[in-house]
């Protein structure tokens, strides 16, 4: 991936509503899935943002509702965020000063490695590679701004 689009204030950039498309590929078995929905980054009590992802996930021909909530807390500088799970457990740090960041998150025996790339003021992408004894997944998510904030 090439250079990203620098983001001086991560939380200001993310705030609002994003159309969300995620492709999921099981690299070991070849199965593929797709999530289609919306992610809304709204104010979080005490500062930061709460992201709520809501849509449908289709896996091997079966479609079902899917959702995810994360907390995006202010980092040490405006171009950073401390990303946490809904229950407050740490997920990863994010630094978009250069518009691009790689984050690791160990989860039990698995390692999640995420690459964040900001394409411009209206689009950004994450690519997560999940590897471990029972998982070999590639999750690519495209976000396109759905409002004019």
Chimera marker file (.cmm) of the C-alpha trace (Angstrom):
<marker_set name="trace">
<marker id="1" x="0.000" y="0.000" z="0.000" r="1" g="1" b="0" radius="0.5"/>
<marker id="2" x="1.158" y="3.500" z="-0.710" r="1" g="1" b="0" radius="0.5"/>
<marker id="3" x="1.242" y="6.535" z="1.510" r="1" g="1" b="0" radius="0.5"/>
<marker id="4" x="-1.851" y="7.572" z="3.380" r="1" g="1" b="0" radius="0.5"/>
<marker id="5" x="-3.630" y="10.897" z="3.676" r="1" g="1" b="0" radius="0.5"/>
<marker id="6" x="-2.376" y="12.539" z="6.917" r="1" g="1" b="0" radius="0.5"/>
<marker id="7" x="-5.003" y="13.055" z="9.633" r="1" g="1" b="0" radius="0.5"/>
<marker id="8" x="-4.156" y="15.774" z="12.205" r="1" g="1" b="0" radius="0.5"/>
<marker id="9" x="-7.190" y="14.976" z="14.410" r="1" g="1" b="0" radius="0.5"/>
<marker id="10" x="-8.307" y="11.320" z="14.358" r="1" g="1" b="0" radius="0.5"/>
<marker id="11" x="-11.510" y="11.759" z="16.377" r="1" g="1" b="0" radius="0.5"/>
<marker id="12" x="-12.660" y="14.772" z="14.334" r="1" g="1" b="0" radius="0.5"/>
<marker id="13" x="-11.971" y="12.822" z="11.122" r="1" g="1" b="0" radius="0.5"/>
<marker id="14" x="-13.915" y="9.727" z="12.212" r="1" g="1" b="0" radius="0.5"/>
<marker id="15" x="-16.946" y="11.521" z="13.681" r="1" g="1" b="0" radius="0.5"/>
<marker id="16" x="-20.101" y="10.898" z="11.672" r="1" g="1" b="0" radius="0.5"/>
<marker id="17" x="-21.632" y="8.160" z="9.570" r="1" g="1" b="0" radius="0.5"/>
<marker id="18" x="-19.737" y="5.796" z="7.239" r="1" g="1" b="0" radius="0.5"/>
<marker id="19" x="-20.996" y="3.209" z="4.732" r="1" g="1" b="0" radius="0.5"/>
<marker id="20" x="-19.123" y="0.029" z="5.602" r="1" g="1" b="0" radius="0.5"/>
<marker id="21" x="-18.262" y="-2.945" z="3.342" r="1" g="1" b="0" radius="0.5"/>
<marker id="22" x="-16.111" y="-5.813" z="4.640" r="1" g="1" b="0" radius="0.5"/>
<marker id="23" x="-14.826" y="-8.815" z="2.722" r="1" g="1" b="0" radius="0.5"/>
<marker id="24" x="-13.808" y="-11.806" z="4.871" r="1" g="1" b="0" radius="0.5"/>
<marker id="25" x="-11.681" y="-14.588" z="3.379" r="1" g="1" b="0" radius="0.5"/>
<marker id="26" x="-10.725" y="-17.804" z="5.152" r="1" g="1" b="0" radius="0.5"/>
<marker id="27" x="-7.259" y="-18.250" z="3.646" r="1" g="1" b="0" radius="0.5"/>
<marker id="28" x="-7.045" y="-21.869" z="4.842" r="1" g="1" b="0" radius="0.5"/>
<marker id="29" x="-10.407" y="-23.133" z="3.583" r="1" g="1" b="0" radius="0.5"/>
<marker id="30" x="-11.226" y="-20.614" z="0.855" r="1" g="1" b="0" radius="0.5"/>
<marker id="31" x="-14.658" y="-19.641" z="2.246" r="1" g="1" b="0" radius="0.5"/>
<marker id="32" x="-15.689" y="-16.021" z="1.731" r="1" g="1" b="0" radius="0.5"/>
<marker id="33" x="-18.100" y="-13.718" z="3.491" r="1" g="1" b="0" radius="0.5"/>
<marker id="34" x="-19.271" y="-10.120" z="3.292" r="1" g="1" b="0" radius="0.5"/>
<marker id="35" x="-20.508" y="-7.533" z="5.784" r="1" g="1" b="0" radius="0.5"/>
<marker id="36" x="-22.553" y="-4.584" z="4.495" r="1" g="1" b="0" radius="0.5"/>
<marker id="37" x="-23.791" y="-1.857" z="6.782" r="1" g="1" b="0" radius="0.5"/>
<marker id="38" x="-23.130" y="1.474" z="8.448" r="1" g="1" b="0" radius="0.5"/>
<marker id="39" x="-20.692" y="2.568" z="11.150" r="1" g="1" b="0" radius="0.5"/>
<marker id="40" x="-21.657" y="5.631" z="13.203" r="1" g="1" b="0" radius="0.5"/>
<marker id="41" x="-18.999" y="7.391" z="15.282" r="1" g="1" b="0" radius="0.5"/>
<marker id="42" x="-20.888" y="9.405" z="17.904" r="1" g="1" b="0" radius="0.5"/>
<marker id="43" x="-19.880" y="11.245" z="21.073" r="1" g="1" b="0" radius="0.5"/>
<marker id="44" x="-18.851" y="9.159" z="24.080" r="1" g="1" b="0" radius="0.5"/>
<marker id="45" x="-19.559" y="10.387" z="27.600" r="1" g="1" b="0" radius="0.5"/>
<marker id="46" x="-16.297" y="11.645" z="29.077" r="1" g="1" b="0" radius="0.5"/>
<marker id="47" x="-14.683" y="12.324" z="25.695" r="1" g="1" b="0" radius="0.5"/>
<marker id="48" x="-13.879" y="10.339" z="22.599" r="1" g="1" b="0" radius="0.5"/>
<marker id="49" x="-16.196" y="8.483" z="20.251" r="1" g="1" b="0" radius="0.5"/>
<marker id="50" x="-18.339" y="5.369" z="20.383" r="1" g="1" b="0" radius="0.5"/>
<marker id="51" x="-18.483" y="3.534" z="17.058" r="1" g="1" b="0" radius="0.5"/>
<marker id="52" x="-21.533" y="1.377" z="16.378" r="1" g="1" b="0" radius="0.5"/>
<marker id="53" x="-21.329" y="-0.886" z="13.350" r="1" g="1" b="0" radius="0.5"/>
<marker id="54" x="-24.664" y="-2.311" z="12.227" r="1" g="1" b="0" radius="0.5"/>
<marker id="55" x="-25.507" y="-4.344" z="9.154" r="1" g="1" b="0" radius="0.5"/>
<marker id="56" x="-25.711" y="-7.843" z="7.694" r="1" g="1" b="0" radius="0.5"/>
<marker id="57" x="-23.007" y="-10.477" z="7.479" r="1" g="1" b="0" radius="0.5"/>
<marker id="58" x="-23.284" y="-13.184" z="4.841" r="1" g="1" b="0" radius="0.5"/>
<marker id="59" x="-21.135" y="-16.281" z="5.278" r="1" g="1" b="0" radius="0.5"/>
<marker id="60" x="-21.409" y="-19.320" z="3.020" r="1" g="1" b="0" radius="0.5"/>
<marker id="61" x="-24.810" y="-18.190" z="1.740" r="1" g="1" b="0" radius="0.5"/>
<marker id="62" x="-26.334" y="-17.467" z="5.163" r="1" g="1" b="0" radius="0.5"/>
<marker id="63" x="-27.107" y="-13.819" z="5.966" r="1" g="1" b="0" radius="0.5"/>
<marker id="64" x="-27.672" y="-12.612" z="9.518" r="1" g="1" b="0" radius="0.5"/>
<marker id="65" x="-27.671" y="-9.320" z="11.423" r="1" g="1" b="0" radius="0.5"/>
<marker id="66" x="-24.261" y="-8.255" z="12.759" r="1" g="1" b="0" radius="0.5"/>
<marker id="67" x="-23.089" y="-5.448" z="14.996" r="1" g="1" b="0" radius="0.5"/>
<marker id="68" x="-19.957" y="-4.285" z="16.793" r="1" g="1" b="0" radius="0.5"/>
<marker id="69" x="-19.244" y="-1.454" z="19.216" r="1" g="1" b="0" radius="0.5"/>
<marker id="70" x="-15.839" y="0.080" z="19.980" r="1" g="1" b="0" radius="0.5"/>
<marker id="71" x="-14.643" y="2.995" z="22.115" r="1" g="1" b="0" radius="0.5"/>
<marker id="72" x="-12.219" y="5.475" z="20.520" r="1" g="1" b="0" radius="0.5"/>
<marker id="73" x="-10.582" y="7.486" z="23.312" r="1" g="1" b="0" radius="0.5"/>
<marker id="74" x="-8.301" y="10.491" z="22.846" r="1" g="1" b="0" radius="0.5"/>
<marker id="75" x="-4.657" y="9.461" z="22.487" r="1" g="1" b="0" radius="0.5"/>
<marker id="76" x="-1.621" y="11.405" z="23.719" r="1" g="1" b="0" radius="0.5"/>
<marker id="77" x="-1.804" y="13.689" z="20.638" r="1" g="1" b="0" radius="0.5"/>
<marker id="78" x="-4.785" y="14.644" z="18.414" r="1" g="1" b="0" radius="0.5"/>
<marker id="79" x="-3.545" y="12.421" z="15.537" r="1" g="1" b="0" radius="0.5"/>
<marker id="80" x="-3.831" y="9.351" z="17.820" r="1" g="1" b="0" radius="0.5"/>
<marker id="81" x="-6.631" y="7.344" z="19.427" r="1" g="1" b="0" radius="0.5"/>
<marker id="82" x="-6.741" y="4.644" z="22.102" r="1" g="1" b="0" radius="0.5"/>
<marker id="83" x="-9.133" y="2.060" z="20.639" r="1" g="1" b="0" radius="0.5"/>
<marker id="84" x="-10.932" y="-0.167" z="23.144" r="1" g="1" b="0" radius="0.5"/>
<marker id="85" x="-13.571" y="-2.862" z="23.078" r="1" g="1" b="0" radius="0.5"/>
<marker id="86" x="-17.107" y="-1.949" z="24.214" r="1" g="1" b="0" radius="0.5"/>
<marker id="87" x="-16.320" y="-3.220" z="27.732" r="1" g="1" b="0" radius="0.5"/>
<marker id="88" x="-13.227" y="-0.983" z="27.994" r="1" g="1" b="0" radius="0.5"/>
<marker id="89" x="-10.529" y="-3.623" z="27.412" r="1" g="1" b="0" radius="0.5"/>
<marker id="90" x="-7.614" y="-2.317" z="25.302" r="1" g="1" b="0" radius="0.5"/>
<marker id="91" x="-7.711" y="-3.200" z="21.586" r="1" g="1" b="0" radius="0.5"/>
<marker id="92" x="-4.941" y="-1.134" z="19.949" r="1" g="1" b="0" radius="0.5"/>
<marker id="93" x="-3.472" y="2.328" z="19.575" r="1" g="1" b="0" radius="0.5"/>
<marker id="94" x="-3.979" y="4.214" z="16.310" r="1" g="1" b="0" radius="0.5"/>
<marker id="95" x="-1.705" y="6.953" z="14.936" r="1" g="1" b="0" radius="0.5"/>
<marker id="96" x="-2.828" y="8.533" z="11.662" r="1" g="1" b="0" radius="0.5"/>
<marker id="97" x="-0.306" y="11.414" z="11.539" r="1" g="1" b="0" radius="0.5"/>
<marker id="98" x="0.981" y="9.913" z="8.270" r="1" g="1" b="0" radius="0.5"/>
<marker id="99" x="-2.438" y="8.568" z="7.234" r="1" g="1" b="0" radius="0.5"/>
<marker id="100" x="-1.251" y="5.002" z="7.683" r="1" g="1" b="0" radius="0.5"/>
<marker id="101" x="-0.749" y="2.767" z="10.732" r="1" g="1" b="0" radius="0.5"/>
<marker id="102" x="-0.107" y="-0.887" z="11.561" r="1" g="1" b="0" radius="0.5"/>
<marker id="103" x="-1.494" y="-2.218" z="14.863" r="1" g="1" b="0" radius="0.5"/>
<marker id="104" x="-1.128" y="-5.610" z="16.530" r="1" g="1" b="0" radius="0.5"/>
<marker id="105" x="-3.598" y="-7.196" z="18.939" r="1" g="1" b="0" radius="0.5"/>
<marker id="106" x="-2.772" y="-10.572" z="20.505" r="1" g="1" b="0" radius="0.5"/>
<marker id="107" x="-5.956" y="-12.514" z="21.350" r="1" g="1" b="0" radius="0.5"/>
<marker id="108" x="-5.391" y="-15.836" z="23.144" r="1" g="1" b="0" radius="0.5"/>
<marker id="109" x="-3.266" y="-17.886" z="20.696" r="1" g="1" b="0" radius="0.5"/>
<marker id="110" x="-4.175" y="-15.669" z="17.709" r="1" g="1" b="0" radius="0.5"/>
<marker id="111" x="-2.535" y="-12.491" z="16.442" r="1" g="1" b="0" radius="0.5"/>
<marker id="112" x="-4.593" y="-9.760" z="14.807" r="1" g="1" b="0" radius="0.5"/>
<marker id="113" x="-2.501" y="-7.378" z="12.658" r="1" g="1" b="0" radius="0.5"/>
<marker id="114" x="-4.384" y="-4.390" z="11.275" r="1" g="1" b="0" radius="0.5"/>
<marker id="115" x="-3.253" y="-1.965" z="8.615" r="1" g="1" b="0" radius="0.5"/>
<marker id="116" x="-5.157" y="1.332" z="8.544" r="1" g="1" b="0" radius="0.5"/>
<marker id="117" x="-4.935" y="3.563" z="5.479" r="1" g="1" b="0" radius="0.5"/>
<marker id="118" x="-6.716" y="6.902" z="5.067" r="1" g="1" b="0" radius="0.5"/>
<marker id="119" x="-7.307" y="7.429" z="1.340" r="1" g="1" b="0" radius="0.5"/>
<marker id="120" x="-8.748" y="10.953" z="1.546" r="1" g="1" b="0" radius="0.5"/>
<marker id="121" x="-11.237" y="12.988" z="3.597" r="1" g="1" b="0" radius="0.5"/>
<marker id="122" x="-14.114" y="10.720" z="2.527" r="1" g="1" b="0" radius="0.5"/>
<marker id="123" x="-12.560" y="7.202" z="2.500" r="1" g="1" b="0" radius="0.5"/>
<marker id="124" x="-10.415" y="4.932" z="4.664" r="1" g="1" b="0" radius="0.5"/>
<marker id="125" x="-9.624" y="1.229" z="4.797" r="1" g="1" b="0" radius="0.5"/>
<marker id="126" x="-8.580" y="-1.409" z="7.299" r="1" g="1" b="0" radius="0.5"/>
<marker id="127" x="-6.985" y="-4.737" z="6.430" r="1" g="1" b="0" radius="0.5"/>
<marker id="128" x="-6.819" y="-7.211" z="9.317" r="1" g="1" b="0" radius="0.5"/>
<marker id="129" x="-4.858" y="-10.445" z="9.030" r="1" g="1" b="0" radius="0.5"/>
<marker id="130" x="-5.802" y="-12.944" z="11.736" r="1" g="1" b="0" radius="0.5"/>
<marker id="131" x="-3.450" y="-15.853" z="12.251" r="1" g="1" b="0" radius="0.5"/>
<marker id="132" x="-3.282" y="-18.585" z="14.834" r="1" g="1" b="0" radius="0.5"/>
<marker id="133" x="-3.751" y="-22.284" z="15.427" r="1" g="1" b="0" radius="0.5"/>
<marker id="134" x="-7.413" y="-22.233" z="14.397" r="1" g="1" b="0" radius="0.5"/>
<marker id="135" x="-7.632" y="-19.058" z="12.250" r="1" g="1" b="0" radius="0.5"/>
<marker id="136" x="-6.155" y="-17.814" z="8.983" r="1" g="1" b="0" radius="0.5"/>
<marker id="137" x="-8.377" y="-14.912" z="7.952" r="1" g="1" b="0" radius="0.5"/>
<marker id="138" x="-8.119" y="-11.727" z="5.902" r="1" g="1" b="0" radius="0.5"/>
<marker id="139" x="-10.686" y="-9.000" z="6.640" r="1" g="1" b="0" radius="0.5"/>
<marker id="140" x="-10.699" y="-5.963" z="4.333" r="1" g="1" b="0" radius="0.5"/>
<marker id="141" x="-13.067" y="-3.117" z="5.258" r="1" g="1" b="0" radius="0.5"/>
<marker id="142" x="-13.800" y="-0.037" z="3.149" r="1" g="1" b="0" radius="0.5"/>
<marker id="143" x="-15.374" y="3.009" z="4.802" r="1" g="1" b="0" radius="0.5"/>
<marker id="144" x="-16.977" y="5.785" z="2.724" r="1" g="1" b="0" radius="0.5"/>
<marker id="145" x="-18.365" y="8.878" z="4.424" r="1" g="1" b="0" radius="0.5"/>
<marker id="146" x="-22.167" y="8.806" z="4.314" r="1" g="1" b="0" radius="0.5"/>
<marker id="147" x="-22.813" y="12.322" z="5.578" r="1" g="1" b="0" radius="0.5"/>
<marker id="148" x="-21.435" y="15.785" z="5.013" r="1" g="1" b="0" radius="0.5"/>
<marker id="149" x="-20.238" y="16.511" z="8.549" r="1" g="1" b="0" radius="0.5"/>
<link id1="1" id2="2" r="1" g="1" b="0" radius="0.2"/>
<link id1="2" id2="3" r="1" g="1" b="0" radius="0.2"/>
<link id1="3" id2="4" r="1" g="1" b="0" radius="0.2"/>
<link id1="4" id2="5" r="1" g="1" b="0" radius="0.2"/>
<link id1="5" id2="6" r="1" g="1" b="0" radius="0.2"/>
<link id1="6" id2="7" r="1" g="1" b="0" radius="0.2"/>
<link id1="7" id2="8" r="1" g="1" b="0" radius="0.2"/>
<link id1="8" id2="9" r="1" g="1" b="0" radius="0.2"/>
<link id1="9" id2="10" r="1" g="1" b="0" radius="0.2"/>
<link id1="10" id2="11" r="1" g="1" b="0" radius="0.2"/>
<link id1="11" id2="12" r="1" g="1" b="0" radius="0.2"/>
<link id1="12" id2="13" r="1" g="1" b="0" radius="0.2"/>
<link id1="13" id2="14" r="1" g="1" b="0" radius="0.2"/>
<link id1="14" id2="15" r="1" g="1" b="0" radius="0.2"/>
<link id1="15" id2="16" r="1" g="1" b="0" radius="0.2"/>
<link id1="16" id2="17" r="1" g="1" b="0" radius="0.2"/>
<link id1="17" id2="18" r="1" g="1" b="0" radius="0.2"/>
<link id1="18" id2="19" r="1" g="1" b="0" radius="0.2"/>
<link id1="19" id2="20" r="1" g="1" b="0" radius="0.2"/>
<link id1="20" id2="21" r="1" g="1" b="0" radius="0.2"/>
<link id1="21" id2="22" r="1" g="1" b="0" radius="0.2"/>
<link id1="22" id2="23" r="1" g="1" b="0" radius="0.2"/>
<link id1="23" id2="24" r="1" g="1" b="0" radius="0.2"/>
<link id1="24" id2="25" r="1" g="1" b="0" radius="0.2"/>
<link id1="25" id2="26" r="1" g="1" b="0" radius="0.2"/>
<link id1="26" id2="27" r="1" g="1" b="0" radius="0.2"/>
<link id1="27" id2="28" r="1" g="1" b="0" radius="0.2"/>
<link id1="28" id2="29" r="1" g="1" b="0" radius="0.2"/>
<link id1="29" id2="30" r="1" g="1" b="0" radius="0.2"/>
<link id1="30" id2="31" r="1" g="1" b="0" radius="0.2"/>
<link id1="31" id2="32" r="1" g="1" b="0" radius="0.2"/>
<link id1="32" id2="33" r="1" g="1" b="0" radius="0.2"/>
<link id1="33" id2="34" r="1" g="1" b="0" radius="0.2"/>
<link id1="34" id2="35" r="1" g="1" b="0" radius="0.2"/>
<link id1="35" id2="36" r="1" g="1" b="0" radius="0.2"/>
<link id1="36" id2="37" r="1" g="1" b="0" radius="0.2"/>
<link id1="37" id2="38" r="1" g="1" b="0" radius="0.2"/>
<link id1="38" id2="39" r="1" g="1" b="0" radius="0.2"/>
<link id1="39" id2="40" r="1" g="1" b="0" radius="0.2"/>
<link id1="40" id2="41" r="1" g="1" b="0" radius="0.2"/>
<link id1="41" id2="42" r="1" g="1" b="0" radius="0.2"/>
<link id1="42" id2="43" r="1" g="1" b="0" radius="0.2"/>
<link id1="43" id2="44" r="1" g="1" b="0" radius="0.2"/>
<link id1="44" id2="45" r="1" g="1" b="0" radius="0.2"/>
<link id1="45" id2="46" r="1" g="1" b="0" radius="0.2"/>
<link id1="46" id2="47" r="1" g="1" b="0" radius="0.2"/>
<link id1="47" id2="48" r="1" g="1" b="0" radius="0.2"/>
<link id1="48" id2="49" r="1" g="1" b="0" radius="0.2"/>
<link id1="49" id2="50" r="1" g="1" b="0" radius="0.2"/>
<link id1="50" id2="51" r="1" g="1" b="0" radius="0.2"/>
<link id1="51" id2="52" r="1" g="1" b="0" radius="0.2"/>
<link id1="52" id2="53" r="1" g="1" b="0" radius="0.2"/>
<link id1="53" id2="54" r="1" g="1" b="0" radius="0.2"/>
<link id1="54" id2="55" r="1" g="1" b="0" radius="0.2"/>
<link id1="55" id2="56" r="1" g="1" b="0" radius="0.2"/>
<link id1="56" id2="57" r="1" g="1" b="0" radius="0.2"/>
<link id1="57" id2="58" r="1" g="1" b="0" radius="0.2"/>
<link id1="58" id2="59" r="1" g="1" b="0" radius="0.2"/>
<link id1="59" id2="60" r="1" g="1" b="0" radius="0.2"/>
<link id1="60" id2="61" r="1" g="1" b="0" radius="0.2"/>
<link id1="61" id2="62" r="1" g="1" b="0" radius="0.2"/>
<link id1="62" id2="63" r="1" g="1" b="0" radius="0.2"/>
<link id1="63" id2="64" r="1" g="1" b="0" radius="0.2"/>
<link id1="64" id2="65" r="1" g="1" b="0" radius="0.2"/>
<link id1="65" id2="66" r="1" g="1" b="0" radius="0.2"/>
<link id1="66" id2="67" r="1" g="1" b="0" radius="0.2"/>
<link id1="67" id2="68" r="1" g="1" b="0" radius="0.2"/>
<link id1="68" id2="69" r="1" g="1" b="0" radius="0.2"/>
<link id1="69" id2="70" r="1" g="1" b="0" radius="0.2"/>
<link id1="70" id2="71" r="1" g="1" b="0" radius="0.2"/>
<link id1="71" id2="72" r="1" g="1" b="0" radius="0.2"/>
<link id1="72" id2="73" r="1" g="1" b="0" radius="0.2"/>
<link id1="73" id2="74" r="1" g="1" b="0" radius="0.2"/>
<link id1="74" id2="75" r="1" g="1" b="0" radius="0.2"/>
<link id1="75" id2="76" r="1" g="1" b="0" radius="0.2"/>
<link id1="76" id2="77" r="1" g="1" b="0" radius="0.2"/>
<link id1="77" id2="78" r="1" g="1" b="0" radius="0.2"/>
<link id1="78" id2="79" r="1" g="1" b="0" radius="0.2"/>
<link id1="79" id2="80" r="1" g="1" b="0" radius="0.2"/>
<link id1="80" id2="81" r="1" g="1" b="0" radius="0.2"/>
<link id1="81" id2="82" r="1" g="1" b="0" radius="0.2"/>
<link id1="82" id2="83" r="1" g="1" b="0" radius="0.2"/>
<link id1="83" id2="84" r="1" g="1" b="0" radius="0.2"/>
<link id1="84" id2="85" r="1" g="1" b="0" radius="0.2"/>
<link id1="85" id2="86" r="1" g="1" b="0" radius="0.2"/>
<link id1="86" id2="87" r="1" g="1" b="0" radius="0.2"/>
<link id1="87" id2="88" r="1" g="1" b="0" radius="0.2"/>
<link id1="88" id2="89" r="1" g="1" b="0" radius="0.2"/>
<link id1="89" id2="90" r="1" g="1" b="0" radius="0.2"/>
<link id1="90" id2="91" r="1" g="1" b="0" radius="0.2"/>
<link id1="91" id2="92" r="1" g="1" b="0" radius="0.2"/>
<link id1="92" id2="93" r="1" g="1" b="0" radius="0.2"/>
<link id1="93" id2="94" r="1" g="1" b="0" radius="0.2"/>
<link id1="94" id2="95" r="1" g="1" b="0" radius="0.2"/>
<link id1="95" id2="96" r="1" g="1" b="0" radius="0.2"/>
<link id1="96" id2="97" r="1" g="1" b="0" radius="0.2"/>
<link id1="97" id2="98" r="1" g="1" b="0" radius="0.2"/>
<link id1="98" id2="99" r="1" g="1" b="0" radius="0.2"/>
<link id1="99" id2="100" r="1" g="1" b="0" radius="0.2"/>
<link id1="100" id2="101" r="1" g="1" b="0" radius="0.2"/>
<link id1="101" id2="102" r="1" g="1" b="0" radius="0.2"/>
<link id1="102" id2="103" r="1" g="1" b="0" radius="0.2"/>
<link id1="103" id2="104" r="1" g="1" b="0" radius="0.2"/>
<link id1="104" id2="105" r="1" g="1" b="0" radius="0.2"/>
<link id1="105" id2="106" r="1" g="1" b="0" radius="0.2"/>
<link id1="106" id2="107" r="1" g="1" b="0" radius="0.2"/>
<link id1="107" id2="108" r="1" g="1" b="0" radius="0.2"/>
<link id1="108" id2="109" r="1" g="1" b="0" radius="0.2"/>
<link id1="109" id2="110" r="1" g="1" b="0" radius="0.2"/>
<link id1="110" id2="111" r="1" g="1" b="0" radius="0.2"/>
<link id1="111" id2="112" r="1" g="1" b="0" radius="0.2"/>
<link id1="112" id2="113" r="1" g="1" b="0" radius="0.2"/>
<link id1="113" id2="114" r="1" g="1" b="0" radius="0.2"/>
<link id1="114" id2="115" r="1" g="1" b="0" radius="0.2"/>
<link id1="115" id2="116" r="1" g="1" b="0" radius="0.2"/>
<link id1="116" id2="117" r="1" g="1" b="0" radius="0.2"/>
<link id1="117" id2="118" r="1" g="1" b="0" radius="0.2"/>
<link id1="118" id2="119" r="1" g="1" b="0" radius="0.2"/>
<link id1="119" id2="120" r="1" g="1" b="0" radius="0.2"/>
<link id1="120" id2="121" r="1" g="1" b="0" radius="0.2"/>
<link id1="121" id2="122" r="1" g="1" b="0" radius="0.2"/>
<link id1="122" id2="123" r="1" g="1" b="0" radius="0.2"/>
<link id1="123" id2="124" r="1" g="1" b="0" radius="0.2"/>
<link id1="124" id2="125" r="1" g="1" b="0" radius="0.2"/>
<link id1="125" id2="126" r="1" g="1" b="0" radius="0.2"/>
<link id1="126" id2="127" r="1" g="1" b="0" radius="0.2"/>
<link id1="127" id2="128" r="1" g="1" b="0" radius="0.2"/>
<link id1="128" id2="129" r="1" g="1" b="0" radius="0.2"/>
<link id1="129" id2="130" r="1" g="1" b="0" radius="0.2"/>
<link id1="130" id2="131" r="1" g="1" b="0" radius="0.2"/>
<link id1="131" id2="132" r="1" g="1" b="0" radius="0.2"/>
<link id1="132" id2="133" r="1" g="1" b="0" radius="0.2"/>
<link id1="133" id2="134" r="1" g="1" b="0" radius="0.2"/>
<link id1="134" id2="135" r="1" g="1" b="0" radius="0.2"/>
<link id1="135" id2="136" r="1" g="1" b="0" radius="0.2"/>
<link id1="136" id2="137" r="1" g="1" b="0" radius="0.2"/>
<link id1="137" id2="138" r="1" g="1" b="0" radius="0.2"/>
<link id1="138" id2="139" r="1" g="1" b="0" radius="0.2"/>
<link id1="139" id2="140" r="1" g="1" b="0" radius="0.2"/>
<link id1="140" id2="141" r="1" g="1" b="0" radius="0.2"/>
<link id1="141" id2="142" r="1" g="1" b="0" radius="0.2"/>
<link id1="142" id2="143" r="1" g="1" b="0" radius="0.2"/>
<link id1="143" id2="144" r="1" g="1" b="0" radius="0.2"/>
<link id1="144" id2="145" r="1" g="1" b="0" radius="0.2"/>
<link id1="145" id2="146" r="1" g="1" b="0" radius="0.2"/>
<link id1="146" id2="147" r="1" g="1" b="0" radius="0.2"/>
<link id1="147" id2="148" r="1" g="1" b="0" radius="0.2"/>
<link id1="148" id2="149" r="1" g="1" b="0" radius="0.2"/>
</marker_set>
